[in-house]
Amino acid sequence: MSAKNILASVLFASAALVAGSAMANDNPHLQPVNSPSAVSRAEVLADLQIYRESGLAAVEQSETYGYDNARREAAKARYAELRNSPYYATLVQRFGGSAPATAVAGR
């Protein structure tokens, strides 16, 4: 066997090894399973609405986010207040949710 044939065999073997390992990474049994969310679309939209209304979105997007602690704490308190209020349940129903108001507001 000449050096040319040996080199070709080594290159072919290494290419086959790389292709085999690439295919092994594409095994569907090893991929994460996306399970359905326990939160409805209406709940997500209601939470986003409250996040914006409480001022928490504006605080977290401002350039002074790490420095304006008083404003951030006030916004977090307002968010928690709105999230645990019947207003959240009203928003969920407005966005098409069907959960009872008492079950949704208590989360």
PyMOL CGO cylinders between C-alpha atoms (Angstrom):
from pymol import cmd
from pymol.cgo import CYLINDER

trace = [
    CYLINDER, 0.00, 0.00, 0.00, 1.37, 3.36, -0.93, 0.3, 1, 1, 1, 1, 1, 1,
    CYLINDER, 1.37, 3.36, -0.93, 1.46, 6.43, 1.29, 0.3, 1, 1, 1, 1, 1, 1,
    CYLINDER, 1.46, 6.43, 1.29, -1.21, 7.97, -0.92, 0.3, 1, 1, 1, 1, 1, 1,
    CYLINDER, -1.21, 7.97, -0.92, -3.62, 5.08, -0.27, 0.3, 1, 1, 1, 1, 1, 1,
    CYLINDER, -3.62, 5.08, -0.27, -2.92, 5.13, 3.47, 0.3, 1, 1, 1, 1, 1, 1,
    CYLINDER, -2.92, 5.13, 3.47, -3.55, 8.86, 3.64, 0.3, 1, 1, 1, 1, 1, 1,
    CYLINDER, -3.55, 8.86, 3.64, -6.80, 8.46, 1.69, 0.3, 1, 1, 1, 1, 1, 1,
    CYLINDER, -6.80, 8.46, 1.69, -7.94, 5.66, 4.04, 0.3, 1, 1, 1, 1, 1, 1,
    CYLINDER, -7.94, 5.66, 4.04, -7.18, 7.75, 7.13, 0.3, 1, 1, 1, 1, 1, 1,
    CYLINDER, -7.18, 7.75, 7.13, -9.05, 10.74, 5.70, 0.3, 1, 1, 1, 1, 1, 1,
    CYLINDER, -9.05, 10.74, 5.70, -12.04, 8.58, 4.79, 0.3, 1, 1, 1, 1, 1, 1,
    CYLINDER, -12.04, 8.58, 4.79, -12.13, 6.98, 8.24, 0.3, 1, 1, 1, 1, 1, 1,
    CYLINDER, -12.13, 6.98, 8.24, -11.92, 10.34, 10.03, 0.3, 1, 1, 1, 1, 1, 1,
    CYLINDER, -11.92, 10.34, 10.03, -14.68, 11.79, 7.82, 0.3, 1, 1, 1, 1, 1, 1,
    CYLINDER, -14.68, 11.79, 7.82, -16.90, 8.80, 8.59, 0.3, 1, 1, 1, 1, 1, 1,
    CYLINDER, -16.90, 8.80, 8.59, -16.22, 9.20, 12.30, 0.3, 1, 1, 1, 1, 1, 1,
    CYLINDER, -16.22, 9.20, 12.30, -17.14, 12.89, 12.25, 0.3, 1, 1, 1, 1, 1, 1,
    CYLINDER, -17.14, 12.89, 12.25, -20.30, 12.21, 10.27, 0.3, 1, 1, 1, 1, 1, 1,
    CYLINDER, -20.30, 12.21, 10.27, -21.27, 9.42, 12.69, 0.3, 1, 1, 1, 1, 1, 1,
    CYLINDER, -21.27, 9.42, 12.69, -20.84, 11.60, 15.75, 0.3, 1, 1, 1, 1, 1, 1,
    CYLINDER, -20.84, 11.60, 15.75, -22.81, 14.42, 14.11, 0.3, 1, 1, 1, 1, 1, 1,
    CYLINDER, -22.81, 14.42, 14.11, -25.66, 12.02, 13.44, 0.3, 1, 1, 1, 1, 1, 1,
    CYLINDER, -25.66, 12.02, 13.44, -25.52, 10.76, 17.03, 0.3, 1, 1, 1, 1, 1, 1,
    CYLINDER, -25.52, 10.76, 17.03, -26.15, 14.30, 18.29, 0.3, 1, 1, 1, 1, 1, 1,
    CYLINDER, -26.15, 14.30, 18.29, -29.33, 14.42, 16.27, 0.3, 1, 1, 1, 1, 1, 1,
    CYLINDER, -29.33, 14.42, 16.27, -30.96, 11.55, 18.12, 0.3, 1, 1, 1, 1, 1, 1,
    CYLINDER, -30.96, 11.55, 18.12, -34.58, 12.58, 18.80, 0.3, 1, 1, 1, 1, 1, 1,
    CYLINDER, -34.58, 12.58, 18.80, -34.65, 10.50, 21.98, 0.3, 1, 1, 1, 1, 1, 1,
    CYLINDER, -34.65, 10.50, 21.98, -31.96, 12.73, 23.49, 0.3, 1, 1, 1, 1, 1, 1,
    CYLINDER, -31.96, 12.73, 23.49, -33.64, 16.00, 22.58, 0.3, 1, 1, 1, 1, 1, 1,
    CYLINDER, -33.64, 16.00, 22.58, -35.59, 17.90, 25.26, 0.3, 1, 1, 1, 1, 1, 1,
    CYLINDER, -35.59, 17.90, 25.26, -39.33, 17.39, 25.28, 0.3, 1, 1, 1, 1, 1, 1,
    CYLINDER, -39.33, 17.39, 25.28, -41.44, 20.53, 25.16, 0.3, 1, 1, 1, 1, 1, 1,
    CYLINDER, -41.44, 20.53, 25.16, -44.40, 19.89, 27.39, 0.3, 1, 1, 1, 1, 1, 1,
    CYLINDER, -44.40, 19.89, 27.39, -47.49, 22.08, 27.27, 0.3, 1, 1, 1, 1, 1, 1,
    CYLINDER, -47.49, 22.08, 27.27, -47.47, 25.05, 29.59, 0.3, 1, 1, 1, 1, 1, 1,
    CYLINDER, -47.47, 25.05, 29.59, -49.62, 25.09, 32.70, 0.3, 1, 1, 1, 1, 1, 1,
    CYLINDER, -49.62, 25.09, 32.70, -50.26, 28.80, 32.12, 0.3, 1, 1, 1, 1, 1, 1,
    CYLINDER, -50.26, 28.80, 32.12, -52.80, 29.87, 29.53, 0.3, 1, 1, 1, 1, 1, 1,
    CYLINDER, -52.80, 29.87, 29.53, -52.25, 32.55, 26.92, 0.3, 1, 1, 1, 1, 1, 1,
    CYLINDER, -52.25, 32.55, 26.92, -54.80, 34.76, 28.68, 0.3, 1, 1, 1, 1, 1, 1,
    CYLINDER, -54.80, 34.76, 28.68, -52.84, 34.49, 31.94, 0.3, 1, 1, 1, 1, 1, 1,
    CYLINDER, -52.84, 34.49, 31.94, -49.60, 35.44, 30.20, 0.3, 1, 1, 1, 1, 1, 1,
    CYLINDER, -49.60, 35.44, 30.20, -51.22, 38.46, 28.52, 0.3, 1, 1, 1, 1, 1, 1,
    CYLINDER, -51.22, 38.46, 28.52, -52.82, 39.56, 31.80, 0.3, 1, 1, 1, 1, 1, 1,
    CYLINDER, -52.82, 39.56, 31.80, -49.48, 39.24, 33.60, 0.3, 1, 1, 1, 1, 1, 1,
    CYLINDER, -49.48, 39.24, 33.60, -47.77, 41.27, 30.88, 0.3, 1, 1, 1, 1, 1, 1,
    CYLINDER, -47.77, 41.27, 30.88, -50.43, 43.97, 31.18, 0.3, 1, 1, 1, 1, 1, 1,
    CYLINDER, -50.43, 43.97, 31.18, -49.90, 44.18, 34.95, 0.3, 1, 1, 1, 1, 1, 1,
    CYLINDER, -49.90, 44.18, 34.95, -46.12, 44.16, 34.50, 0.3, 1, 1, 1, 1, 1, 1,
    CYLINDER, -46.12, 44.16, 34.50, -46.42, 47.22, 32.27, 0.3, 1, 1, 1, 1, 1, 1,
    CYLINDER, -46.42, 47.22, 32.27, -49.06, 49.01, 34.37, 0.3, 1, 1, 1, 1, 1, 1,
    CYLINDER, -49.06, 49.01, 34.37, -47.12, 48.59, 37.60, 0.3, 1, 1, 1, 1, 1, 1,
    CYLINDER, -47.12, 48.59, 37.60, -44.15, 50.44, 36.12, 0.3, 1, 1, 1, 1, 1, 1,
    CYLINDER, -44.15, 50.44, 36.12, -41.87, 47.44, 36.54, 0.3, 1, 1, 1, 1, 1, 1,
    CYLINDER, -41.87, 47.44, 36.54, -41.27, 47.21, 32.79, 0.3, 1, 1, 1, 1, 1, 1,
    CYLINDER, -41.27, 47.21, 32.79, -40.20, 50.85, 32.61, 0.3, 1, 1, 1, 1, 1, 1,
    CYLINDER, -40.20, 50.85, 32.61, -37.89, 50.48, 35.61, 0.3, 1, 1, 1, 1, 1, 1,
    CYLINDER, -37.89, 50.48, 35.61, -36.22, 47.34, 34.24, 0.3, 1, 1, 1, 1, 1, 1,
    CYLINDER, -36.22, 47.34, 34.24, -35.68, 48.96, 30.84, 0.3, 1, 1, 1, 1, 1, 1,
    CYLINDER, -35.68, 48.96, 30.84, -34.30, 52.24, 32.18, 0.3, 1, 1, 1, 1, 1, 1,
    CYLINDER, -34.30, 52.24, 32.18, -30.61, 53.08, 32.21, 0.3, 1, 1, 1, 1, 1, 1,
    CYLINDER, -30.61, 53.08, 32.21, -30.73, 53.55, 36.00, 0.3, 1, 1, 1, 1, 1, 1,
    CYLINDER, -30.73, 53.55, 36.00, -32.07, 50.03, 36.69, 0.3, 1, 1, 1, 1, 1, 1,
    CYLINDER, -32.07, 50.03, 36.69, -29.25, 49.05, 39.03, 0.3, 1, 1, 1, 1, 1, 1,
    CYLINDER, -29.25, 49.05, 39.03, -29.20, 52.37, 40.85, 0.3, 1, 1, 1, 1, 1, 1,
    CYLINDER, -29.20, 52.37, 40.85, -32.81, 53.46, 41.37, 0.3, 1, 1, 1, 1, 1, 1,
    CYLINDER, -32.81, 53.46, 41.37, -33.66, 50.95, 44.09, 0.3, 1, 1, 1, 1, 1, 1,
    CYLINDER, -33.66, 50.95, 44.09, -36.54, 52.90, 45.61, 0.3, 1, 1, 1, 1, 1, 1,
    CYLINDER, -36.54, 52.90, 45.61, -38.36, 53.16, 42.28, 0.3, 1, 1, 1, 1, 1, 1,
    CYLINDER, -38.36, 53.16, 42.28, -37.75, 49.47, 41.53, 0.3, 1, 1, 1, 1, 1, 1,
    CYLINDER, -37.75, 49.47, 41.53, -39.02, 48.35, 44.95, 0.3, 1, 1, 1, 1, 1, 1,
    CYLINDER, -39.02, 48.35, 44.95, -42.13, 50.53, 44.60, 0.3, 1, 1, 1, 1, 1, 1,
    CYLINDER, -42.13, 50.53, 44.60, -42.81, 49.04, 41.15, 0.3, 1, 1, 1, 1, 1, 1,
    CYLINDER, -42.81, 49.04, 41.15, -42.29, 45.49, 42.44, 0.3, 1, 1, 1, 1, 1, 1,
    CYLINDER, -42.29, 45.49, 42.44, -44.72, 46.13, 45.30, 0.3, 1, 1, 1, 1, 1, 1,
    CYLINDER, -44.72, 46.13, 45.30, -47.30, 47.58, 42.90, 0.3, 1, 1, 1, 1, 1, 1,
    CYLINDER, -47.30, 47.58, 42.90, -46.84, 44.57, 40.57, 0.3, 1, 1, 1, 1, 1, 1,
    CYLINDER, -46.84, 44.57, 40.57, -47.38, 42.12, 43.46, 0.3, 1, 1, 1, 1, 1, 1,
    CYLINDER, -47.38, 42.12, 43.46, -50.44, 44.07, 44.57, 0.3, 1, 1, 1, 1, 1, 1,
    CYLINDER, -50.44, 44.07, 44.57, -51.99, 44.02, 41.10, 0.3, 1, 1, 1, 1, 1, 1,
    CYLINDER, -51.99, 44.02, 41.10, -51.03, 40.38, 40.50, 0.3, 1, 1, 1, 1, 1, 1,
    CYLINDER, -51.03, 40.38, 40.50, -52.85, 39.24, 43.64, 0.3, 1, 1, 1, 1, 1, 1,
    CYLINDER, -52.85, 39.24, 43.64, -55.89, 41.44, 43.09, 0.3, 1, 1, 1, 1, 1, 1,
    CYLINDER, -55.89, 41.44, 43.09, -59.19, 40.65, 41.37, 0.3, 1, 1, 1, 1, 1, 1,
    CYLINDER, -59.19, 40.65, 41.37, -58.01, 42.96, 38.57, 0.3, 1, 1, 1, 1, 1, 1,
    CYLINDER, -58.01, 42.96, 38.57, -55.72, 40.17, 37.36, 0.3, 1, 1, 1, 1, 1, 1,
    CYLINDER, -55.72, 40.17, 37.36, -58.66, 37.77, 37.13, 0.3, 1, 1, 1, 1, 1, 1,
    CYLINDER, -58.66, 37.77, 37.13, -60.63, 40.42, 35.23, 0.3, 1, 1, 1, 1, 1, 1,
    CYLINDER, -60.63, 40.42, 35.23, -57.78, 40.79, 32.74, 0.3, 1, 1, 1, 1, 1, 1,
    CYLINDER, -57.78, 40.79, 32.74, -57.53, 37.03, 32.29, 0.3, 1, 1, 1, 1, 1, 1,
    CYLINDER, -57.53, 37.03, 32.29, -61.21, 36.86, 31.45, 0.3, 1, 1, 1, 1, 1, 1,
    CYLINDER, -61.21, 36.86, 31.45, -60.90, 39.88, 29.14, 0.3, 1, 1, 1, 1, 1, 1,
    CYLINDER, -60.90, 39.88, 29.14, -58.14, 38.09, 27.22, 0.3, 1, 1, 1, 1, 1, 1,
    CYLINDER, -58.14, 38.09, 27.22, -60.30, 35.01, 26.81, 0.3, 1, 1, 1, 1, 1, 1,
    CYLINDER, -60.30, 35.01, 26.81, -59.34, 32.96, 29.85, 0.3, 1, 1, 1, 1, 1, 1,
    CYLINDER, -59.34, 32.96, 29.85, -61.92, 30.73, 31.45, 0.3, 1, 1, 1, 1, 1, 1,
    CYLINDER, -61.92, 30.73, 31.45, -60.46, 30.24, 34.91, 0.3, 1, 1, 1, 1, 1, 1,
    CYLINDER, -60.46, 30.24, 34.91, -62.64, 31.28, 37.83, 0.3, 1, 1, 1, 1, 1, 1,
    CYLINDER, -62.64, 31.28, 37.83, -61.74, 34.66, 39.32, 0.3, 1, 1, 1, 1, 1, 1,
    CYLINDER, -61.74, 34.66, 39.32, -60.94, 33.24, 42.76, 0.3, 1, 1, 1, 1, 1, 1,
    CYLINDER, -60.94, 33.24, 42.76, -58.57, 30.59, 41.41, 0.3, 1, 1, 1, 1, 1, 1,
    CYLINDER, -58.57, 30.59, 41.41, -56.70, 33.00, 39.16, 0.3, 1, 1, 1, 1, 1, 1,
    CYLINDER, -56.70, 33.00, 39.16, -56.38, 35.90, 41.56, 0.3, 1, 1, 1, 1, 1, 1,
    CYLINDER, -56.38, 35.90, 41.56, -54.96, 33.74, 44.32, 0.3, 1, 1, 1, 1, 1, 1,
    CYLINDER, -54.96, 33.74, 44.32, -51.89, 32.55, 42.42, 0.3, 1, 1, 1, 1, 1, 1,
]
cmd.load_cgo(trace, "trace")
